[in-house]
Amino acid sequence: MGEQTEIILINITGDDKPGLTSALTEILASYNAVILDIGQADIHHNLSLGIMFRTTQPNAGDIMKELLFKAYELDVHIRFTPVTIQEYNDWVNRQGKNRYIITLLGRRVSAKHIAEVTKIIAEQNLNIDAIQRLTGRPSLEEDSTTKSCIELSVRGTPKDKASIQSSFMRLSTILGFDISFQEDNMYRRSRRLICFDMDSTLIQTEVIDELAERAGVGSKVKAITESAMRGEIDFSESFKQRVSLLKGLDVGVMEDIAKNLPYTEGLERMMKVLKKMGYKTAILSGGFTYFGNYLKEKLGFDYVYANELEIEDDKLTGNHLGEIVDGKRKAELLKLLAQVENVDIAQTVAVGDGANDLPMLTTAGLGIAFHAKPKVKANASQSISTIGLEGVLYFLGFKESYLNIK
């Protein structure tokens, strides 16, 4: 660049107004200055604009003088900071190294949440490059449907990446908010396949418990279900025990239950957005194909893999057909679907709540424990416990303004 080069960083603050950026950059253009970096944020009509530019030594003084006059005319504050060539080159060399996205999500994201998260970031020698709000501007009124989401872009080499993840998960449990810590790479920005557990994830019930109630064995089946979800007994064995108790139940009961499935908050909106954006979606369930196919028809899932109940003379026999879809099988199906859709496993997402979902959560590029049991949340990398399924969209990086899809 030569000895005559000057690099200057200008920071402009004040009331935002149309034409401000145009007026300032027009001055730089008149001197053929080269813009090396530019960034802008606007909070409640208050502007913060930064421009780093390169010029020659003879022009630097004239440029700063004209910018100062223009700032006075526009009624904004301007500050000039000289940058040495060495400082600039060091800054350039740090780019592209170990970037991460941290997403804070909840009904409300408080100063306490941000303070504790950023304390961990600082302790790990990471630097925050940018902060943006993904949700709309919050109302001052308390509302049970309110959602708040803030995304932090950070850079650096963590002292202990696993420690960050566990610290964030512990904080989320203690303070009652959700958090995601993802490497900011090309895969994070190009997820293509999302696989969901069904019972207690897409729907707010365990269908086998509903069937058991109709069969008069509700308490017996529910106790086995809860034990399996906590990981206390083998899923396949518990499945066989529960299905055997359904022997003799009329199949007409299944249709009635299907028509009244309680959708999880945000399910329909999430599916509308995912379909519109071209994501492939799958239900990988330890439940039953009858109900998975019902959701597929109603909401447009691309794939359903679940368990088939044996039926004779319009009644359940107490047996199942084919291989049981347990935790191991879910992970295998996730890998298979990634191959079928020709996507890297890093481009996959898995969402589930039970112990039998852990294998697919740890296999997927992004595994999300959704309103999960304590054991599942403790072993997951990210979790959503404070809002509905729309939280998945925020972890994918969607802004609220993108979600108003007709």
N, C-alpha and C positions, 0 to 999 in steps of 0.2 A: 504493500500500500504506500510506502515511501514516507519520508520525514514530514512532508507537508500535510499528512492526514490528521484530521481531528474527528474524534467520536464523542458525541454528546447525547446524553439522555435528558429528555424534557418530561416533566410531570405536570399535567394540567388538572386542576380541580375547580369545582364551582357548579353553578346551576347549568344543567344540560339545556341545549337549545339547538334547533336546526341550523345546519351550515357551519357549526364550529369546527369540526374536523376538516371540512373542505377548506375553510379559510386558512387554517394553520398549515396544512399540507401544500396548499398553493404557494405559500412562501418558500417552503423547502424545494418545491419543484422549480421555482424561478431561479434558484441557485444550483440546480442539478444535484441536490443532495440525495444520497442513497439511503432509503429507509432500511435499517437492519432488523428492526423488530417493532411491533406495534401491538398494543392491547388496550382494551377499554372495558370499564364496568360502570353500571348505572344503578344506584340505589336511591329510591324515592326521589327521582329527578336530579340527583346529585351525581355529577360526572367525575370519574377518575380515569384519565387518559394518559398513557405513557407512549412515547415515541423515541426510539434510539436511531440516530442517523449519523451518516459519515459525510464529511465535507472536507474541503481543503482549508488550510490555515488562514489564508487571506479572507475567505468568505465567512468563517465561523462568527466573527464579531458582528458583521452586518446581519447575518441570519438571526442571531440572538436578539439584536436590537429591534428588528422588525417583528419578531415573535412577541417580544415584550410589549411593544406598542399595540399589537393586535390583541393580546390578552387583556390589556387595559381597556381597549375599545369594546371587547366582548364581555367585560366584567367577570373574568375568571383569573385564578391564580396560576402562575407558571414558575417552575423551578428548574434550573439547569444544573446538570451534574456531568463533569467531564469523565470520560472512561478511557483508560489507557489501552493501548493495543494488546498488552499482555493480559489485562483483565478481560478484554473482549474474547481473546483466543481461549483463555481458561474457561469462560462461560460457554463458548461454542463446543469445546471438548467434553463438557459435562452433559450435553444434550444427547438424548437417545439412550441414556444409561438407566436401567432399572426404574421404570416408571410404574406407579401403582394407582389404582382408583379405589377410594374409600367412600362408601355410601352409607349415610346415616338416615334412618327411616323410622317414622313413628307417627302417632296421632299428633304429637308435638315434639319438636327437637329443641331442647332447652340449652341455655348457656352451659349448664352443668355437663350435659352430654358432650358438647363441643370441647369444653375445657379438658375433660378426662381423655377424650380421644386424641386431641392434639398434644397432650402431655406425653402419651405413649409414642406418638409420631416423633416428637422432639428427642425423647430418650433413645430412640432407635436411629438417630442421626439422619432422619428423613426431612426433606424440606418441602413445604407446601407451595406449589406453583400457582394453583388456581382453585377457587371455590365458586360453585354455582348452585343455585336452587333449582331443583327439578320440578317441584310442585308449584301450584299457583300461589298467589299472595294470600296468606292466611287471614281469615276473619278474626276480629277481636272477640267474637262470641264463641262460647264453648259449644262444640258440636261433636257428637259421637262418630260422625263420618269424616271429620277433618283428617287430612293426611299431610305430613311434612317430610320433605326429603331434601337433603343437602349432599352434594357430591364434591369430594376433595381430590384434586390431582396432586400426587406427591412424587418426589424424585429422590434417588439416593440408594445406597446399599445398606439394607437393614443389618443390625448386629445379629439378630436371630429372627428369621422370618416366621418360624413355627411359634415362637414366643408372642409375636405380634398377634397372630391369629387367635391363640388361646386367650390372650389378654383382652382382645376385643370381644370374644364370645362371653367371657366372664363379666365384663362390663355391661354387656347387653342384658344379661340376666339380672344383675344387681340393680341397674338403673331403669330397666323396662323400656328399652328401645331396640331396634334392629340395626345390624351393621354388616356390611359386606366388604371384604378386602380382596381385590383382584389385581393380578398383574395386568398392566395396560399394554396389551400387545394386539396383533392383528386378529387373533382368535377371539379376544374379548369383544371386539367390535363386529364379529361376524358369526355369532351363534346361529345355528340353522335348525337344530333338532331339539325339541323339548319333550321330555318324558315325565309323566305324572303318575303318582300313585292315585288311586281313586277314593277309597273309603277314608274318611276323616281328612282328606286333602281336597279333592274336587267337590266332595259332598260332605255334609256335616253329620255323618252317621256311619256306622259299620253295618252294611247291609245284612251280613250274616246274623247280627244281633236282631235286626228287624224280622228276619225270617224265623228266628228262634222264638221270638215273642209270639208270632202267629202259631207256631207249632207247640207252644206251651212249655218250652224248655229255655226260656229267656235267661234266667239267672245262671243256669249251668253253662250255657254258651258264652255269656258275657264274661264270666270269670276266666274262662279259658282264653278268650280274645284278649283281655287286658293283660294277662300273664304273658301271652305271646308277643304283644306289642312292646312290652317292657323288656323283652329279650330273655325272659326267665325260662321259657321252654322252647323247644325246636318248633319252628313255624309249621313245617310239613306234618309233623305228628299232631300238633294242635289242630291243624286244618282237618285232618281225617277224623279226629274226635268230634269236632263240631258238626261236620257234614253228616256224620252217622246219626246224630241226634235229630236231624231234619227229616228222617225217613217218614214217608206217608203224607207229607205236606202237599196240598193241592197247588199245581203250577199257576192257577189263576191268582194266587196271592202275590206272585212275582210281578205281574203286570200292575197290580194295584200299588205296590211299593214303588215301582219304577216311576209311575206317574206323579208320585208325591215326594220324590227325592229332594231333600233340602240342599240346594246349591250353596256352596261356600261364597261368602261375600267377594264380589269382584270377578267371579268366574266368567260370566257372560261377556263382560267388557274386555277382560284379558283375552279371551278366545277371539273376539271380534278383531282386536288389534293384531294378534299373532297371525291370524289368517290373512288379514289385509296386507301385512308386511311379508308374507310368503314363508313364514316358519312352518316346518313340519311338526306335527304334534302327535303324541302317542299316549295311550293309557296302558301302563304296565301294572297290573293289579293282582294281589293275592285274593281278590274277591271273585266275582262271577261275570262271565262274558255277557250274560243276558243284560245286566245293568250297564256294563261298559259299552255295549253296542247301542243301548238306548241313548247314552250321552253322546256317542259318536254321531248318531242320526240327528239329535237335537242341536248339537253345538259344533259339529264339523271336525272332530278329531280325525286324523289320517289313519291311525292304527289302533287296534285294541288287542291286547294279549292278557287273558285272565284265565280263570278256571271254569271248566264245563261241568255242570251238574247232570248226573244221569237221571233220565225221566222215563218212567214206564206207566202206561195207562193214566197219563196226566197227573202223576204223582212223583215226588222225589223218592228215589230208592235209598238214599243215605250214602250213595257212592258218587265218585267223580270219574270223569273220563280224561284220559291223557295225563301228561306230565304236570305236576303241581308247579304253579308259578310262585316260587319262594324267593328269598333275597338273592340267592346265587343266580337263579334263572332270570330275574329282573336285570342284573348286570350283564348277563349274556345277551339278552334281548336288546339292551341299549347298544352294545357293540355291534350286533347284527344289523340293527336299523341304521346305524352310522355308516356301515358298509353299503347297505342298500341305497341310502340317500347320497352316497359318495361324499361324505363329510368327515373331516378329521375328528377324532374323539374329543379334542379340545374345543370343538364347536358345538358340543352337546351340553344340555342342561338337564338335570334331574331334580324333581321336587317330590318330597314325601315326608311322612310323619312318624313312621314306625321303625322298629329295629330291623325288620325285613327290607327296609328301604336303604339302609346304610351301604350295602355293596354297590348299588347304582349311584348313590350320592357321592361316594368316593371315586367311582370310575369316571363319572362325567367331568367335562371341563369345568362346569359350575354346578356344584351340588348344594341344594337349598333345603334345610330342615324346616318344614312348614308347620307351625303350631305343634312342634314335636314333643315327644316324651323326653324327659331329662337325659336319659342315656343317649338318645339319638342326637339331641342338641349338643351334648358334651363332646361327641365324636364328629360333629359336622364342621365344615369350614365357614359356612354362613347360615344364618337362620332368619326366618320371618315369624314373629310371634305377636306383633302389635296391630297389624292390619290384615286385610284380605289378600286374595291372589293377585291383585293389582301390584302388590309389592314386587312380584317377579319382574314386572315391566321396568320398575325403577332400577332394579339390580342389573338389568340389561342396558341401562343408560337412557331410557325414554324420558322425555320431559312431558309434563302435564299437557302442554300445548300440542304435543304430538298425538295425545290419546283421545282427542275428541273426534273420533272416526265415526262417520255415519254408517 
